[in-house]
Amino acid sequence: MRFALFTGMSFLSFLLMFKAPVSAAPIGVPGATAGTDQSTVGLELNFMIDRDLENLRDTESMTVLAKGQVGMSERVDFLYRAGFGRFELNGKDSDAGPAFGFGTKVTWASLDDMNLKIGSVAQMLQVRADTDGGGRASFNEYDFALGVYLDGGGMASSGSRSILTTYGGLVFSGLEIENSGGNAFLEDNSFGAFVGLLMKMDQKTEVGAELRLLDQTALGIYVAFAF
C-alpha cells in the first residue's frame, strides 16, 4: 500500500508541476505527533487558490514538497520541507523553482475527557524562481497557528482498521514576494482558519487533506510514512 500511495502522489505531482499555477504549506495537525526519537517522511501537494496582496492583484501558487517530521520529545516535533514551487506575480506565472521550509510543532495541553489536544505550529516556507520577463523572485511565507486535534493515539490502528481524526484552528500568516529589482509585495490581510482530516491507514501510513479559509483560500493533500 505504501508503494502504491507514494507512486500515485509522485506521478500526480510530476504532472502538476508543468500544468498548475504555488501554495502555502499546510498547517497539519497542530501539535506533536511523531513521538520521541521517531520520524515520518512524506509528500505534500499544496494549492493556494487566492491570496490578496497590498497594491497588487491577488496571487496564486502551488508547491510539491517532501516533508519530514522528527519527534524531539512527546510534546515537540521539528519539521523540514524541500521541493519545488511556482507562484503568480503581477498576473504572470513564474517558472518552477526550488522550495524549502522548516518549523516546529508543540503540544501544550490535553483534554483527556474529550480526547482532545491543544497545540501550536510555527513554520516558514520560501520558493525562489525565475519570472516572466527576466529576473528572479522569492515567495516567503510565515505561519503561526493555534488549534486543537482529536487524539487518535489511544485508538492505534490494528490490522487493516483505519482511523479518521480531525483538527482545526486559527492561523496568523505573513506573505512577502520580492523580485530581483528590489520591489516587495506584502499580504493585505493575515488572519485565517484551517480545518483538516487525517486518515491513519495503519500504524505506519497516513493520508490527509486540509483547507485554509478567510483571508486566503488554499488546499493541501499529503501522505506520510512513519519509521
Number of C-alpha atoms within 10 A of each C-alpha: 8 14 8 9 15 17 12 11 19 16 10 13 21 11 10 15 19 11 8 17 24 28 29 31 29 24 28 23 28 25 28 27 24 21 17 15 12 16 20 21 18 20 24 25 27 26 25 23 19 17 23 19 17 13 10 14 13 18 24 25 25 28 32 29 24 20 21 19 25 23 21 18 16 16 18 21 25 21 21 19 23 20 17 22 30 29 29 21 22 11 12 14 20 23 19 21 19 16 23 20 20 17 18 22 29 21 21 15 13 15 12 9 6 9 13 16 20 22 22 23 24 21 21 22 21 23 27 24 22 18 22 14 8 9 11 17 23 20 26 20 20 18 21 19 24 23 22 23 23 18 21 17 9 7 9 14 16 11 9 9 11 16 17 14 15 19 22 23 21 19 22 16 21 17 22 16 22 17 18 13 9 7 9 14 17 16 21 15 17 16 16 17 19 23 21 22 19 22 16 21 19 16 17 13 20 22 19 20 20 23 21 24 17 13 18 23 20 25 21 23 21 23 24 23 18 16 11
